[in-house]
Structure formats: structure tokens, C-alpha cells
């Protein structure tokens, strides 16, 4: 029987912790969720962060937002 990979359970939580998700600082920070974690027909994009030296992931159309304003200053 196929399993729903979007379901949250203790095993997935422990795996994310073991992978170091949600931990680190600056360029070593690993986000808790990645764009690839979700199947969607929506729009997503990755943008390089010039202050953090890591990729930032957005799940909406590129537009002037608080995040992009902060990243550009």
C-alpha cells in the first residue's frame, strides 16, 4: 500500500533532526522545509542570499516582499 509522504510522523521528525534541518547559522543553516518536500502545481523559486551565502526558497511568485526587501539591504 502506498504511503503518503506528506504525512507527519515521529519517524519523519527524527529523520529531519538527524539531517540537521532547522539548524546552523548563515551559510551553514539548513531549512526545516525545502521546496522539494512538497508536490505542487504552484510556483516556486530559489534566490541566492548575498548576506547569508545560501539559497533562499520561495513558494510564491517573485514580487517585492518583506523577505526580498530585507535580503537586498
Buried (B, 14 or more C-beta within 10 A) or exposed (E): EEEEEEEEEEEEEEEBEEEEBEEEEEEEBEBEEEBEBEEEEEEBEEEEBEEBEBEBBBEEEEEEEEEBEEBEE
